[in-house]
């Protein structure tokens, strides 16, 4: 006997790409009431923010090194949502230690509580041999226009302004933008000022994954989605997308064709080059910068100065050292030249930097070098203008990714916020409205 009540229609949503942008969009869409399926071409979700077991090192390592700050509100909210808020180790009170490999000088940035950054008035809290007035140039970030970081902050040789540039703005710009400071878009650093530096010590605390990046981000997100009926399908590449005049109508994923019904949203959250190939007429950034990561097994007795889990470097090849257990991980951002070096030669060069920074000695320990030649878009003013928004000319196709126009740099925070933005543009399914 037929039921008097029709079964409720399932409101489906489709996400292409299980990096942090895709997972963020999927989590937010599931929270809004959509039944979400995520396709991921790689064997594991997480994109550039994933971990794996390295048999040569006999250690589990991260594909790339990522530094979060406690003021990264979208990333922190994402972790709370998927139940992984306690998966990060927070440096509290906030401290960022640096060493100049050229001069051997060391200093630690120590922001104060509250939004007024009076810490720059205290010589012991700021970059040495700089003046309070040198920091005023930061106010120009909000209206930087097409100026580069070097345009805005560099100064004459030997000046205090040049020292601040070399010891703070340049390394921060290279780390955040993954683009050399002479070409990096200065305006993209404004969110770092407004959301981090101008919110005081509580927003400036470095946060490092307690175990590894997959256990902090991808794994709990997948588990959260599956508990709510979602599906993440690793190893399934979306090869083609079919359209009518107004909407996406089908996805060729793996060996099957998936029909996309009217009203079902599709989020393209794959890398920019992949989305440009899938979606005709969608303009994306087309220049990239590499990141080179090295992982050394240094032994249990190794420690960074001050007992901190990270150390910033200037005047050398690398920019950041991260210590977790007995694995010392190193980041070379915007490493155009380093990306083409033989791995053993690069490991030797970076080990020299490590020894000068930490006082370590001895032969180069076991090392794994991971080169990502297209780690991020080139965050220059020209490329920044090519970043698309979340909406496209097709009514059911949306874009997410750190390469989209979030107003933020192409970082973890930018990726996660792009997924939120796409999901917000889609809204609740009709049945849940």
Order of alpha helices (4+ residues) and beta strands (2+ residues): beta-alpha-beta-beta-beta-beta-alpha-beta-beta-beta-alpha-alpha-alpha-alpha-beta-alpha-alpha-beta-beta-beta-beta-beta-alpha-beta-beta-beta-beta-alpha-beta-alpha-beta-alpha
